[in-house]
Amino acid sequence: MSVQTVSRLINDLGAMLLFTMLLILASGQLFRAIYAVAAQAVFLGIAGAILGAATGNVDLWVVAGITILIKAIVLPWLLIRVVKRIDISREIEPVIPINVTLALAAAIVVLSFRLSASLGPVREAITGNALPVGMALTLLGVLAMASRKRALTQMVGLFAAENGIFFTAMAVSQGMPLIIEIGVILDVVLGALVMSIMVLRVRGDVDTDISDLESLKG
């Protein structure tokens, strides 16, 4: 597989990752945001497989499989199970209006590409536009966390930000050490489990949603 072909495929996958990130920010339904972050994981897995085929790095194939299994199947299933278990509203309650959020998202994408373009030789050394796309995904994930009220929707933003970091590291390094990549994935799983348990315990103990605790402020 030629370098040009790999670069084009990675750029296409980067565009799809940005599109799913915009779906998360614009979504008014919690389930849609969860499905969008699951689609991100599928695109990450495909990117890993492409880089594995191009570089001959078997570790990337392993990481691609683990990414799809854990991030595209297990974690979304866990989030959906928690949503159904605590029976919360499936409507996303934004802190910032969605139109303002999308305007900020567009500014973040432009800023990410401008910053990466200023790096010159560093940007040329990586695969396609992985660096600006990864930077944008990470910042947009933080924006998704900051612009949502509920813990579960903030968790979706956290996963999206982590996907941006993972995409950048995987493409730039063309294969981090396998133990590090698996460790990152396990950290995400552990974080999801801890957050899910906390949400379930709070819901079970006080029989209210976490966002309702804001009414206790003096």
N, C-alpha and C positions, 0 to 999 in steps of 0.2 A: 504494500500500500504506500503510495507516494506521500511525501510531506504535504503537497498541495491538497491532496484528497483528505488527509487527516485534518488539516487546518480548516478546510471547508466544512467537514462534518462536525468538528468541535464548535465552529462558529454557529452552525445551524442548531446544534443542541443548546448552545448558550442563549440563542434567541428564544428557544422554547422554554428554557428555564426562566428567563425574564418574563415571558408571557404568563407562565403559571404564577409567578410572583405577583404580577398585576392582578391576576384572578383572585389571589388571596386577599390583596388589599381592597379590591372592589367588591368582594363577595359579601352578601348580606346574610348568608346562611353558613352556619358552622360546619355542616357536613361538606359543603362545596369547598371550603377552605382546607378541610382535611384531605379530600380527594385531590386537590391541587398540589398539596405538599407531597402526597403519595406519587403523583405524576412526576414531580421533581426528582424523586428518588429513582424512578424508572429511567429518566434521562441521564442521571448521574451514573447509573449502572451501565447504560449503553455507552456513555463516554469512556468509562473504565475499560469496557470490552474493546472499544476501538483503539484506545491507546495501548492496550495489551497486545492486540494483533499487530499494531504498527511497530512496537518496540521489542516484541518478543518477551515481555516481562510477564511471567505466569502469575506473579502476585496480584497484578491488576485484574486478571480474570477472577481470582479468588475474591478480591474486594468488590468487584462488580456483582458477583453472585450474592455476597453477604449484604451488600447495599440494597439490592432489590428485595431480598428475603426479609431483612429486618426493617428497613425504612419504608418500603413500598407496601408491605403486607402486615408485619407484626405491629409496628407502631400505629398505623392508621386504625387497625382493628382494635388496639387498646384504647385509643382516643374515642372511637365510636362507642365502644362498650361502656366507657366511663360516662359519656353523654347520656346514653340510654339508662344507665344505672341510677344516676342522680336526677334524671328527668328534668334537666334544666331547659330553659328556652333555647331553641335552636337558632334564633335570630341573633346576629352579631350586633352588639351595641358599641358603636364607635365613640371614642373620646373626641376625635377630630372628624369633621364631616368628610364623607368619602371623596367628594370632588376636590377638597383641599388636600387630602391624603394623596390622591392621584397626581395632583400638580407637584407636590413635594417629591413624589416618586420619579416623575419625569426629570426634575431638577437633579436628583441624585444620580440617575443614569447618565445624564449629560456630564455632570461633574466627574463621575468615575472614569468615563472615557477621556475627558480632558486631562485628568491627573495621570492616567496610564500613558497617554501619548507623550507627556513630558519626560517619561522615563527613558525614552530612546532605546539604547541597546538592550536594556533589561526587558522591555516589551517585545523586542524582536526575537529574543532568545526563547520565548515561550510559544506554546501551541495556540495559534489563532488569537482570538480576543478573550482568552480565558481569564486574564488578569482583570480587565475592566468589568467583565461580566461577574466575576467572583466578588469584586469589591462592591458592585451595585447590589448583588443578591444579599450580601452580608448587611449592608446599610439598610436595605429595604426590609430585611427581616427585623432589624432593630426598630424601624419605623412601624412595622406591623405590631410589634409588642407594645410600643408606646401609644399607639392609636386605638387600642382595644381595652375594654374594661375587664372582661372575664379571664380567669386564669387559664382556661383551656385554649382560648384564642391566642393568648400571649404565648402559650406553649407551641402553638403552630408557628408563630413568628420566630420563636427560638430555633425550631427545627429548620426553618427556611434560612435563617442566618447561618446555621451550622452547615447547611448544604452549600452555601456560597463559599465558606472557608474550605470545605472539603473539595469542591470543584476546582478552586484555584490551586490548592496544594497538589492535587492529583495531576492536573494538567501541567503546571509549572515544573514540578519535579519529575513528571512522567513516571511516577511510581515511588511513593515514600516507602520506607521499610514496612513490611507487612504487619509486624507486631504493633507499630504505631497506628496504622490505619484501623486495625481491628480494635485497638484500645480506644480510639476516638469513637467508633461505633458503639462499643460497649458503654462508654461514658454517656452517650446520648440515651441509650436504652435505660440505664440506671436512673438518669435524670427524669425520664418519662415515668418510670415506675414510682419514684419518690413523689413526683408532683401528683400522679393519679391517686396514690394512697392519701396524700394530704387533702386533696379535694374531696375524696370520699369520706374521710374522717370528719372534716369540717362540716360537710353536708349532713352527715349522720348525727353529729353531736348537737349542732345548733339548728338543723332543719331549715337552713336558708342558704342563699348563694353568697359567695365570698364578696361580691360587689355590694351586697346589702350592708356589709359591715361599715361602709363609709358613712352611714347614717348615725353611727355612734360617735363620730367626731364632734368635739365641742365647738 
